[in-house]
Amino acid sequence: MTDDKPRVVTERDGHVFHIVLDRADKMNAFDLRMLRELAEAVTEYEADEALRCAILYANGDSFTAGLDLAEVGPAVRDGERLFPEGSVDVLGLHEPKRKKPLILAAQGWCLTIGIELMLAADIRLCAEGTRFGQIEINRGIFPFGGATIRLPEIAGWGNAMRWLLTGDRFDAKEALRIGLVQEVVPAEELRAKALEIARTVAKRAPLGVQATLRSARTAAHQGVDAAVDELLVIARELMDTEDAAEGIRSFIERREGEFKGR
């Protein structure tokens, strides 16, 4: 029997784009099709100028049980593409990369690629009771989706190695302590909180939001000097936009700006 049910579903909600993992019967484990559908969803978000912020979350009790190694493992070994050619890299490791913000909200189990998707996101939330594990080392492999690069950056070397080298599980309190998540909220409030933050980001000037991400990523990937060199370059680009003019008007008129992304 063919399983034609989508593994990733999307919804437009004003300027916010919902990306939802929807393979709850398999604990949202990622097979090749699910990886492809996630990449397609993120690429759709990036391409639509009307969409200003995305939320990635999951139906069911858990965000994800990680990769379906029975299928994905052989594909990696044989050099197959995990994501469609030309799609936005959901892990943010290769071009084309996402330029617009993404918020991730996790619950239940968040294993392997789930953590790496979190590390690739811009704002990260989890529900109370969420359990994490970068457990590839327990299966004779290692994290190949960015955790070895990003977790030491955000958590510090010792904190990262404590979990990367042992494959032990850790809880939401520890995730908050090491900076993997920014907020821990009751499970019943998780989606509402993520949506609240997304709507706030979506109200801001889209070009300014993207410029903020661009500058921060330059500092992270190319170093502080490279980021300093482009600060005024980016600022001058923004000063010539309609949104900057609206920002000045709204400041003078003491009201919130109404931004168009132009």
Order of alpha helices (4+ residues) and beta strands (2+ residues): beta-beta-alpha-beta-alpha-beta-beta-alpha-beta-beta-alpha-alpha-beta-alpha-beta-alpha-alpha-alpha-alpha
